[in-house]
Structure formats: C-alpha cells, structure tokens
Amino acid sequence: MLTETSNDYILLGIGNSLIDLFVYNNEEVEKLIKKYGLLPKPIDKDFNKINGFLNEVSKYPDTLKVPGGTAQNSLRGAQRLLPPNSTVIIGCIGKDEMGKILRRVLNNDGVRTEYTEIDDYPTGVSSFSKLSNNNYFVRNNKGAATQYNLEDLKSPSKWKFVENAKYIYVCGFILKENFHIVKEIYKHALENNKIYATNLGSVKLVTKYKYRMDEISPYWDIIFGNESEALAFAEMSNWNTTDIFEVTKKLAQLPKHSSNFVRMALITRDARSTIYADQNGTIKEYPIIPIAENDLIDATGAGDSFVGGFLSQFIQGKSIDECIMAGHKLANYIIRQVGTQYDSYDSFEHNEVNY
C-alpha cells in the first residue's frame, strides 16, 4: 500500500508501451514488402498495409518479441540496479497477446505495470527486419500507446503512483500524441519539487516538435540525448555551433523555472563517449567501456539502457561518475545481444574504465 512517505515505486516512467519484433527471415520479409507495396523508407501512410505486414511477421516462429519503448527500456534497466519495487510504468496497451507479453516480461524484470487495456487498438509494435542487403526495414504502429488519456492518468488508481514518485522519466516521443499528459506531469513535478527527466527522442522529433520542447525545457531537470539529436536541437535553436561540448553546455543552461535542482544534460556519442554538463557550467567527457567489434551485435536500446543505469544510481545518491559508469555498463551489456534484454545482466562480468 502506498503512503506519502513510501519508498516503493519512487521512479515513475511514462511513455509508449511498445513491443519490438526482430525478424530474421529476410526472404519472406522481402516477399511481404512486395505483397503490401511498402516503400523502402518508413513513410507509408496506409496503416492497413502496415498492420497486415506487422501481423504476418509477428507469426514467424523465429521472430523475437522483446519489450521496446524508451521509458520501458530505461526502467527495466534501472530496476536491475535498484531495490525491489522501485519502478512503475504507466501506459496503454491492447487486450491482446502482445500486451500480455509486455506485462509478463516487465513484471519479470521487476517493473510494476500500470497499463490501461483497451479493445479498439492493438498493443503498439515496432518491427526490425534485416534484409538480404544488410539494411534494416523498420515499420511500426504505436496502436494503443497513442490512446492514453488524461482522465485515466488522473484516476485515483493511477494518480497515486504519480503522487508517490520522487523521480519521473517521460519518454520524449509522447510529445506528439500525448502532449496534454506531458504538461500535466511536468507541472506536477515542479509544484511538488520532484525530479523531471526526459530525452530528446530523435532528430525527427526535435525537428518537427521543437516548439513543444521549447515549452517543456524550462521544466527539465535532467535531459538525455545523443549527439545527432543535440546538434539538431542546436540548429533549430540557431546557436550557430556544431561543437558538441558547447551544445551540451547550452542545453544544461537553458532557462529553468525551478532553482531547487541544478539541471544536468547528458549526451551520448555512440562508440566514443558521453558528455556531461550542468547548469553551473561544469562539463566533462566520459569515455565509454570499449567493446570488441565482433562482440557488438545490436545497438537497439543502448541509449535507453544508459538512461536506466544513470537514473538507478542517481536515485541512490551516487556521484555523477558512478551514475555514468552504471549507464555505460548497462549499455555495454545491451549492445552484445539483439534487443533490449536484461535477463543475464546480473552474471555479466564488466570491464571498468577509470573516471
């Protein structure tokens, strides 16, 4: 039972509740692409075709089904490094088999799922199909994830988790369909002196919804992103610089409503490093944990796992060096396999980097 002083579920995640499909049968996939007349780039607007394609590839016996979605990926990683019952996710799924898989895997990972289930939309799906030319063919239908509503969030059974949380991580991707929910959450965080963390999402999101990010940015306590996203933000802001250190510093020093917490910006740079900056002008570069080329399998979810590792230690009052090391360890583990899977993380032997 939650109380005002409860330490359970102190990290709340809100985002798109999706499941990722990793499809290996490239010959069959290429036939399906022709069957449904899908285009090489993900610009198809006919969701009947996309849903038909997703439905068929999901039934292949060798298709790997793994939870996806930024917030889900991050919280699953964070919970691995936190005491039991520390994390809870809020989202929307369909009443279908994919939704059951999501709930089961997240619960097995220790994350409490406060999903709303609906009949009219399927659970959101993203598919990653590696073709014979080694390129990935990606299609998705967010489905039920886009249908989460404020009325449900404010219901006593859900809102008690918002009130109880001390740290809130909101997926940047929900700026498009669920901006009303984002606004409710960041206002609550400010009024109740909670840590509000989010991510830049993608270059496309930054470019298309920069005006919404500008509305939200004064509420950011922690902002995560990768180098491409940060540079896109800088370009859209007319900062006239491509120096990623300067851009990270500017992100951290954007105007801020609350003075109770010094904002932090963390920008990952793939195989190079992570750059940390804070509102006071501190800036530092952290090298990643090296990985042999033949051990690198799939980078899906690497950024999300970094966020999870960082937040897990930050919540426990660890130093920034320790927070970033935890993020790098989780990311280093995730890129050694297909999809964001944490099953054997506890037994994985990590290399160390001195910060």
Secondary structure, DSSP 4 states (H G I P E B T S, - for coil): ---TT--TT-EEEES--EEEEEE--HHHHHHHHHHHT--SSS----HHHHHHHHHHHHTSTT-EEEEE-HHHHHHHHHHHTS-TT-EEEEEEEESSHHHHHHHHHHHHTT-EEEEEEESSSPPEEEEEEE-TTS-EEEEEE-GGGGG--HHHHTSHHHHHHHHH-SEEEE-GGGGTT-HHHHHHHHHHHHHTT-EEEEE---HHHHHHHHHHHHHHGGG-SEEEEEHHHHHHHHHHTT-----HHHHHHHHHTS--S-SSS--EEEEE-TTSEEEEEETTS-EEEEEPPP--GGG----TTHHHHHHHHHHHHHHTT--HHHHHHHHHHHHHHHTTSSSS--TTGGGPPPP----
